[in-house]
Amino acid sequence: MSSTPDKPLVILRAAPHPTDRIFTPDALTRLHDRFTVIEPDSEAALDDALPDAFAVVGQPELPAERLARAGKLRAVLNVEGNFYPHVDYDSCFERGIHLLNCGPAYAQAVAEYALGLALDLARGISREDRAFRAGRERYVYEGNADAVLLQGSDIGLIGFGQLGRALHPLLAAFRPTLRVYDPWLPPAVLREQGLVPATLDETLTRSWFVFVLATVTDESRHLLGERELDLLPDGARLMLISRAPVVDFPALLARVAEGRLLAGIDVWPEEPVAADDPARGLEGLVLSAHRAGGIPEAFWTIGDMVVDDLTLIARGLPPARMQVAARELVGRYRNRPVS
C-alpha cells in the first residue's frame, strides 16, 4: 500500500495489544482517514514498508540498521507504556525522530488504584472480608485495632513523575504532610506543588504511608533494600505500583511476615507469579496481578493520543499528549515489557 503526501504511511504494530483494545472504532476511523495505515504480518513485510513510513506505532525492534532504511520516518510511538531498549534512540535523536510513549494514558488509573490500596491497608478492608467469609469476622473494635486514617497522616512518595503528579491531587483531600524523594527533580519544583522535598531516609523514616512510584534504572534497582525498609516505622503501609525491581522483594516479604509492615503489591519480579510464591500466604499483603493501569478507558485513551499526536506531527507541530523521550534519560530506563 502506497502513501500520498496528504496521507502519510503509518506502520501499526501494536502487539501485544490487539488493535481494537487501544483504538475505539471512532479513533481507528480517524487514523485511517488521515493516514495510510498498514499492519505488517511479518518482519519481511515490516522491512518492505519502512522506506516509506512516516511513523511506527508499536514496539517492533528498530536497531540502527533498520532505522537506516526508514528515510522518511518522523515518529516512533510506543503503545505499551515505556521506553524499552528495542530502539536505537541515538539514531532517532540525531535525525530528529519523535520518540513517544503512552504512559500518561495509565497515570490516572494507576493513581486511583494506588489510593485504593492505601485505603485497604489503612482499614483492613480485604483482610476482614476474607475473615468474614471464613466465619472469623471481628466486630467493631476487634476488627479495627490496627486501623489508621489517611487524614492528616505523613505520606511519602518515592518518585514524582507521571504517577506522582496524578496521585497528588487525590491525596490532597486528606490534608496529609507529603514528603517526596525524587533525585531527578530540584527541590523548588516540589515546593511549588506544595510538597516537602526530602532525602530517601527522611521520606521513609517519617512516613506512615509510602507510595513507590519510581521507574527502574541501574541506580534505583533495589532502592528499597533491607536497610531502607528497616527505616519505616512499625506498622507502616507500603504501596508498590510502579516497577518491582525498585524493591528488594525477599526483604519486603520478610518484614511483612514478621508483622513489621503491611504492603499492597501490584507489580512482581516475575509475572505470572509462581503458584508456590510465599507472598500468596502472607496475611499482611494485598495482592494484585499488575492490573492498576490496564482498564478499558486507559487503553482507549492510547488510541486517541496516538491519532492526536500523529496529526500534530504531520502538521509540523510538536506532539502534545504522549510522553516525549528525554535524550538524557531514555537510555537509563531498565523497564521490561509486561508478558
N, C-alpha and C positions, 0 to 999 in steps of 0.2 A: 504494500500500500504506500503510495507516494503522498507527500505533503505538498502544501502550497504556502506561499508567503502569508496568506490570510489564515491558514490553519496549520500551524507548525506541528511536527511529528512528536508525539508523546509515547514513550515506551512504558507500558503499565505492567509491572511485575510485582504484585502486592504480596505474594506468598510470604509468610504462612497465612495471611488473611485471604479469604475469598473476596472477590471484588464487591459482592453485594453486602458484605459486612461493613465496609468502610465508606461505600458510596450509596446514598439513598437513590432511588430512581431519578429524582429531580437533579441531584448533583451529577449523576452519570450522564444524564441528558445534556446538562450544561457543559460538561467536559467534552462530549462528542460534538456539540455544536461549535465549540471554539477551537478544537484541536483535532488533528488526525491521530487517532488512538489505535495502537496495536498492542496485543498481548502475546509476545513470542512464547511458543510452547517448547522451545529447545534452546540450548546455548548457541547453536549454529544460527538459528533464526534471530537471536538477540544480536549476535555479531553482524549479521547482514543488515540489521536495522540501524545500528549505531552511527554510521556515517551521516545519516540524515536526521538524527534525533536532536530535537530541541531540548527535551527533558527526559529523565528517567525517574519514574515513580515506583519506589520499591527498594529492595536491598539486594540486587544481584552483585556478584563480585565485579568490581571495577578497578583492577590494577592499572598501573601506568600504561602498559602496552595496549590494554583495551580502550582506555580513555584516549590514547593517541589516534584511534580510529574514529573517534566521535568529534570531528572537527567543528560541528555546529552546536555542540552541547552547551546549554546555558544553565541548567539546573539539575541537581540530584535531590530528590525528596524522599527521605526515609519515612515509611509509614508504620514502623514498629516502635518508635519512641526513643531511640538513642542513636548516637553516632558510633557505630560499630567499626572495627578495623577491616572492613571489606572494601573500602575505597582508598585510593591513593590521594589523600587530602592535599598533599603538597602540590601535586599536578593541578588539582582543581583550583587552588588558591592562585597559582601562577597564571592561570588562564581566566580568572575572574568568574568561575562557575559558582553559582549559588549552591550552598550546601545547607539543606534544611531538614529538620525532623519534626515529628508531630507530637512531641512531648507535652506541649501546652494543652492538647486536647484531653489529656488524662488528669491534669492537675486538680481540677475541682472535685472530680470523683474520688481521687485518692485522698484529698484533704477531708472530705466529708466522712470517708471510711475511717481515716485516722482518728477523727473526733469520736466516731462510734466506738472504736477500740478503747479509747481513753475512758469514755463513759462506762463501758462494760467493766473495765478493770477497776474503775473507781467504786462501782457499786456491786460487783459480783453478779451481774445480770445473767450471763450464760452459765456460770457456775451453779447458781441457785436454781436455774431452770433444770439443769441436769439432776440436781439433788431432788427437786420436786418430782420429776418423772420417775425417779428411783424410790420414791417413798421416804426420802430423807429430808424433807423440807424443814426449814427453820424459820419460825415466825418472829416478826418484829425485831427486837434487838439481837436475838441469837443469830440471825442471818445477816446482821449489819455490823458486827463487832469490828471489822476491818474496813468499813466503808469510809470514804472521804469525799470531799467536794472539790470540783474544779474551781468553783467560785473563789476568787481571791488567792488562788494557790500559786506556788512557784513552779513555773514551767520552763523547760529547756528545749531549744531547737538545735539539733546538730545539722547545720546547713540551712541556708536561706535562699534557695533558688526558686524554681517554679512552684515546687510543692510548699515550701515555707511561705511564699507570698500568697498562695491560695488558702493555706491554713490559718494565717494570721487573723483575718477578719472574723473567722469562725470562733477563734479563741477569745477575741476581744470582748465578746459579750459576757464572758466570765470574769472580766476585770482582773486577770492574773498579773503577776510580775513575769515578763517574758525575757529570758536570757537567751542569747544566740551566740553560738560558736560557728563562725564561717571564715576561714583564713583567706578566702578569695574576695572578701569584701572589706573595705575600710570601715572603721567604727562609725564614721559620720553617716554612711548610708543606712546603717541600722538605727542610729539615734533619730534620723529623720522619720523613721517609721514608728517611733515610739518604743523601740526595743532597747534592751540593755546589752551592749556588746560585752562578751566575756570570754575568758580562756576556756579551753575544754575542761580543765579541772574545776574551775569555778562553776561552769554550767552543770556539771554532774553533781558536785558536792551540794549545791544549793537548790536543786530541782526535785520536786516530788513527782512530776511527770516529765518524761523525756521522749521527744519525738525524733527518731533517727531518719533524716531526710537527705543525707549526703549521697552523692554519686561515688562510684568506685574509681580510684586512681591508685598508683603504687603507694602514695602517701597515706591514703585513707583505708587501705586494706587492714582489717583488724584494728581500726582506730579505737574501738572499744574492746580492749583485751581484759585480762584478769585485773590488772592494776586499776584500770579506768572503771570497770564495773564495781569494784570494791569502794569506789568513791561515792557511789549512790547511797542515799540514806536507806536504812532498813525499811522495807515496805514500799519502796519507790516503784512506779509503774513505767515500763519502757515499751514504746510502740515502734516496731521495726517495719517500715513500709517502703523504704527506698531500695537498697541493694544489700543482699545478705552478707557479702564479704566484708562489709564495714564492721561487722561484729564477729568476735570470736565465739562461735556457736557452742562448742563444748563448755566454755567458761560461763556463758549465759545460762545454759541449761542446768549447769551445776548449781548456780546461785538460785535459780527458781526451785530446784529440787530441795535445796536447803531451807526454803521459805524466806530467803532474804529479799527476793524481788518477785514482782509479777510482770508478765510480758504478754503483749499481743504481737504475733508474728504473721506477716503476710508474704514474706519472701524467704527463700530457703537456699542453702548452699547447693543442693541437688534437687531438681524437680523432675518428675514427681518424687515426693518424699517416700523413703523406703517404708514398707509395711511394719518393720520392726524398729523404726526410729524411736528412741526413748522419749522424744517430745510428745508422742501420742498419749503417753500415760501420765504426763505431768499435770496436776490439778491447777497449778498456778499459771497456766498458759491459756490464752485464747488463740486457737489455731485457725489459720485462713490460708486457702490454697491459691495464692497470688491472684486475687480477684478484686483488689481495691480499685483499680482503674478501668478494667475491661468491661464496662457496661455499654449497652447499645447506644446511648446518647453520646458517649465519648467516641466510640468507633465512627458514628455518623458525622461527628464533628470533623474527623480527619478528612473525609472526602470533601467537605465544604472548604476546609482550609487549603487543601491541595488545589481545588479549582480557583479559589480566590487568588492565591499567591502565584499560580501559573499565569493567570490572566494579567496580574500586575507586571510580572517579569516580561511577558510578551509585549506589553505596552512600554517597556523601557523604564519601569518603576521598580523600587525595591519591594521585596516581599514584606507583608505586614502581619501575618497571622502565625506562621510556623516559627520554630526556634532556629535562629541563624547560627551556624557553626562559627566559633571564635578560633582564629588561627592559633592563638596562644594556648588553647585548652583542648582542642579536639583530639590531639594526639595523646593526651594524658588519660582519657577515659578507658576504663577496663571492663565496661559492662558487657554482658553476654546476652545474645538473643534468648527469648523465652522459648523453651522447647515445646 
